[in-house]
């Protein structure tokens, strides 16, 4: 049987995050709480906490001796193996040989996504300060990269895991890479062409189907759904309900932290949008992406 791909990127590091979110209702209503031995439940919680600070974040080594120590049992393998089933309930073995828990992986990606975006904002602020201090003309200013470009250069392993949202994630030619290598060329998306004149504003093109498939595959991969199966489901949902409705359901599943996004999306599509989903549903979801792209281009032209 083919094992799923890892549920978090190999560079995900949350060791500087002292707090791990705990969804009270999820734990209270879980099969673990209902069926598990109390001692096994305690070991499960300790392993969740250990996975939060492992590398990659959200994973554990598939090694009983190490897991026994992480449970606080030292070398007492006998006790760990007695409660192993409860302690590791929900964890799946991925093709990198490590254990991942889909729910922990969801929380890891929320934290890692925020950490990456903060690093991106810090770099943009640094570029702005350099431009201000240099006192250069608009055509000479060092361009600030789009988030997708920055991510591809600095954290390429995280690209498939980052959720689509209102932040710009429309990869283009690496403008900043060309600048750093001294090319100084007027690449598409740069602030000036080779003649020094400001580049014309580019049209914003968003492919709804690409948004749906990229976002859906990423979301379902974290729950252990393999890409071929995810593509099959997305194609079926698109045929039966239309791309805008599927995008809205994907957004709702992501916002509400659905443990089983497949069932959640199917239920949402079957029941139709709820009022709290309408704010970012259908065209509103796409408009948010388009507005973010337009705002970013406006900032870079200043």
LINCOR-V134032 format. One record per pair of residues at least 12 apart in sequence whose ideal C-beta (glycine too) atoms are under 7 Angstrom apart, sorted by the first residue. I is the first residue (numbers start at 0). J is the second residue. Records with the same first field share a line. If there is no record, write none. Layout:
I: J ; J
This chain:
2: 92 ; 93 ; 94
3: 91 ; 93 ; 94 ; 223 ; 225
4: 93 ; 94 ; 220
5: 55 ; 58 ; 93 ; 95 ; 97 ; 99
6: 57 ; 93 ; 99 ; 101 ; 104 ; 220 ; 221 ; 223
7: 55 ; 56 ; 57 ; 58 ; 99 ; 104 ; 107 ; 108 ; 160
8: 55 ; 156 ; 157 ; 160
9: 55 ; 156
10: 154 ; 156 ; 157
11: 55 ; 56 ; 57 ; 107 ; 111
12: 54 ; 56
13: 51 ; 52 ; 56 ; 107 ; 110 ; 111
14: 52
16: 110
19: 48 ; 51 ; 106
20: 106
22: 256
25: 102 ; 258
31: 43 ; 85 ; 88
35: 85 ; 88
36: 82 ; 85
38: 82
39: 82 ; 85 ; 86
40: 85
42: 70 ; 82 ; 86
43: 85 ; 86 ; 88
45: 69 ; 70 ; 71
46: 59 ; 66 ; 69 ; 70 ; 86 ; 87
47: 100 ; 103
49: 69
50: 100 ; 103
51: 103
56: 107 ; 111
57: 99 ; 100 ; 103 ; 104 ; 107
58: 97 ; 98 ; 99
59: 90 ; 97 ; 98
60: 97
61: 92 ; 96 ; 97 ; 98
63: 76 ; 79 ; 80
64: 76
66: 79
67: 79
70: 86
89: 101 ; 102
91: 223
101: 221 ; 222 ; 223 ; 258
102: 258
104: 221
105: 221 ; 256
108: 160 ; 221
112: 161 ; 162
115: 150 ; 154 ; 157
116: 166
119: 146 ; 149
122: 149
123: 143
126: 141 ; 143
129: 141
137: 190 ; 197
138: 190 ; 191 ; 195 ; 196 ; 197
140: 190
141: 178
142: 174 ; 175 ; 189 ; 190 ; 299
143: 299
144: 174 ; 175
145: 167 ; 169 ; 171 ; 295
146: 166 ; 167 ; 168
147: 167 ; 168 ; 169 ; 170
148: 170 ; 171 ; 173 ; 174 ; 175
151: 170
152: 173 ; 175 ; 176
159: 217
160: 217
162: 214 ; 217 ; 253
163: 210 ; 213 ; 214
165: 287 ; 288 ; 291
166: 291
167: 291 ; 292 ; 295
169: 292
171: 187 ; 188
172: 186 ; 187 ; 188
174: 186 ; 188 ; 189
185: 198
187: 201
188: 201
190: 299 ; 300
197: 300
200: 296
203: 289 ; 292 ; 293
205: 285 ; 288 ; 289
207: 242 ; 243 ; 246 ; 285
208: 242
210: 246 ; 285 ; 288
211: 233 ; 237 ; 242 ; 245 ; 246 ; 249
212: 230 ; 233
214: 249
215: 229 ; 233 ; 249
216: 229 ; 230
218: 249 ; 252 ; 253 ; 260
219: 260 ; 261
222: 259 ; 260
224: 261
232: 261
233: 245
236: 264 ; 268
240: 268
243: 281 ; 282
244: 268
246: 284
247: 272 ; 276 ; 280 ; 281 ; 284
248: 264 ; 267 ; 268
249: 264
250: 279 ; 284
251: 267 ; 276
252: 264
